[in-house]
Amino acid sequence: MSDANNLLDAAKTEISGMAKEGMAHPSTKPVLIGMGVGAVAGALLPVVSLPLGLIAGGAFALYGRIKR
C-alpha cells in the first residue's frame, strides 16, 4: 500500500510542478507528446475514443517519467 501512496505522491508533485512551471518543467513536453500519441491512437482505433486515448497516453508518459 505504501508503494501506491508513494506513486500518488510522486504524481501529485510532478503534476503540480508541471502546472506551476509550464513548458519549463522537464516532464511537460514528454507528457504532451504522450497525450498526442494517445489521441492519434484513439482516433485510429475503433474501440478507443479520442478522449480516452488522450488521457491514457498522458498517464502512460507521466508514469514513465515518475518511475525513472
N, C-alpha and C positions, 0 to 999 in steps of 0.2 A: 504494500500500500504506500510505503514511503517513496518508492520509485515513481509511482503515479503522481504523488504530490510534488516531487522534485521536477517532474516533467511539466506539470501545470504551472509551477512557479517559474520555471525557465521560460515557458511560452509566454506567460504574463509579462515577465521582464523584457523579453525580446519584442513583443508587440508594443508595449508602452515605449520602448526605445525607438522603434520604427515610427511611432506616432509623433514623438517629440522631435526627432532628428530629420524625419522625412527621407529624402533621397540621399542624404549624407550618411545614413546608417548603413553599415555593410550588409545587412540582411534584406534591405528593401528591394534592391534590384533582383536578386535571385528569387524572392517570393513573388514579385510581379511577373517575372518570366514564367515561373511555375503556374501562376494563375492563367497566363496567356496560353500556355501549352494545354492546360486542363480545359480551358474554354474551347479551344480548337478541337480537342478530342471529344468534348461534349457535343459540339456541333456536328461532328462527323459520325459518331456512333449513335445508332438509333435507340439504344437502351438508356443512354446517359443524356441528360438535358444540359444545356449551356450553363445555367447557374450552378448545377451540381458539379460539373466539370471544373468550373472556375474555383469553387470552394475546395474541391478535392486537390486540385493542382497546387493551390496556395498552401493548403495544410501539409501536403507532402513536402513541398520545398521548405516550409518552416520547420517541420520535423527534422529534415536533413540538416538544417542549419543548427538546430538545438543539440542534436546528437553528436556533433563534431567536437 
